[in-house]
Amino acid sequence: MGSPALYDTYARLPLAFERGEGSWLITADGTRYLDFAAGIAVNVLGHAHPHLVAALVGQAGRLWHVSNLYEIPGQQKLGERLAQNTFADRVFFTNSGAEALECAIKTARRYHFVNGAENRIRIITFEGAFHGRTLATIAAGGQKKYLEGFGPAVEGFDQVPFGDMEAVEKAITPDTAAILVEPVQGEGGIRRLSLASMRKLRELCDRHGLLLVLDEVQSGVGRTGKLLAHEWAGIEPDIAAIAKGIGGGFPMGACLATEEAAKGMTPGVHGTTFGGNPMAMAVGNAVLDIILEEGFLEEVARKGLLLKQGLAALADEFPDIVEEIRGEGLMLGIRCKIRNAVLQGALREEKFLCAPAGENVLRLLPPLNVSDDEVNEALGRIRTAMQAVTTGSAEEILPAAGEKSQA
Ligand SMILES: Cc1ncc(COP(=O)(O)O)c(C=O)c1O
């Protein structure tokens, strides 16, 4: 498998799927894998959900694309629904998470520009962050391995240790425009910013006239049991980026902002060819039809607890394998004592899929409509895999001295 025609940028597994059904992915030979990676938190309603398929196919027969030179009714509808159900008043649709972040960064800088403070362009970010792979978002994420070889980093990002509120306070200067943070770091290893820290960030922003910008690309759209993860802290940001789940597998993202924060985004200052196109909007609206159904998010929280409790029991049973279980809702992480890749390989042997992350973590990000039976099935497979690795040789399974845990 693999093709020399493709960029060599991914370490792909020699595994391909032909179709999907709910929480399952199926290979051409009919082997079924329980999918707790869900396209890395994308397939929020599993694979081939009939409501999403109907929305996409219905739209495909009517109209694929028109430019943003014209009214797009599906965009207005989705924008208004997002505004009604979140802190936001204004929405800009994009094709990806990184583009939603680009829009968020531009919105924050423009806000200060139109307020007459052109100097305020700096944004405080956090170690371990991941905001995407464009030039601005790799600078925001600040990870050397993603910046190396791509020329001077985009200027204007000041990084502090994750969760260090004193360092945030010290990093604020007259040039600071905003603070940008993931309420739960995904790639960073399912690291949740404490609710007290979220509130502290809000307070610091208010005190210093900064905008609070949240990257909810992975944590948003129901993943933690709230529509957006910041709701747990009882605070509201000024700007937030979402993507992944809002398209349920169709590529799309959105930048959400309050009326005030969006005030610099006037005609002509930003744009996109594909963002908010009718196909994406049809699917986005269909995703919200289900996520916003009465009781859906409560179910996510309940199933998250079921999975987390089961994982905690496995952590007790396999103390040499599991360091810690972390996360919220259906955004959970197993921090491993052994190399996470070894456990991930053993899980794949059990036909169970999950995603690696930093800090030697394996991420469990199942579809949000996963069933209780599937959660129990997952726990059974994880247990079997853990049993299998305990019989492996120590050099193979333990992290080498000094080995970076980042996946
Ligand atoms: C928190 C976060 N922000 C931004 C991104 C970038 O999104 P995309 O890959 O759609 O550009 C990701 C993707 O993994 C993410 O997890």
The ligand as an SDF file (V2000), in Angstrom:
LIG
                    3D

 16 16  0  0  0  0  0  0  0  0999 V2000
   -7.4500   22.2040   18.5690 C   0  0  0  0  0  0  0  0  0  0  0  0
   -7.1980   22.2020   17.1000 C   0  0  0  0  0  0  0  0  0  0  0  0
   -7.0950   23.3640   16.4600 N   0  0  0  0  0  0  0  0  0  0  0  0
   -6.9030   23.4270   15.1290 C   0  0  0  0  0  0  0  0  0  0  0  0
   -6.7690   22.2840   14.3840 C   0  0  0  0  0  0  0  0  0  0  0  0
   -6.5440   22.3740   12.8940 C   0  0  0  0  0  0  0  0  0  0  0  0
   -7.6470   21.9450   12.2090 O   0  0  0  0  0  0  0  0  0  0  0  0
   -7.5110   21.5240   10.6480 P   0  0  0  0  0  0  0  0  0  0  0  0
   -6.6410   20.3140   10.6110 O   0  0  0  0  0  0  0  0  0  0  0  0
   -8.9200   21.2680   10.2240 O   0  0  0  0  0  0  0  0  0  0  0  0
   -6.9000   22.6720    9.9430 O   0  0  0  0  0  0  0  0  0  0  0  0
   -6.8630   21.0340   15.0170 C   0  0  0  0  0  0  0  0  0  0  0  0
   -6.7050   19.7830   14.2420 C   0  0  0  0  0  0  0  0  0  0  0  0
   -6.3980   18.7530   14.7480 O   0  0  0  0  0  0  0  0  0  0  0  0
   -7.0820   20.9970   16.4040 C   0  0  0  0  0  0  0  0  0  0  0  0
   -7.1860   19.8360   17.0620 O   0  0  0  0  0  0  0  0  0  0  0  0
  1  2  1  0
  2  3  1  0
  2 15  2  0
  3  4  2  0
  4  5  1  0
  5  6  1  0
  5 12  2  0
  6  7  1  0
  7  8  1  0
  8  9  2  0
  8 10  1  0
  8 11  1  0
 12 13  1  0
 12 15  1  0
 13 14  2  0
 15 16  1  0
M  END
$$$$
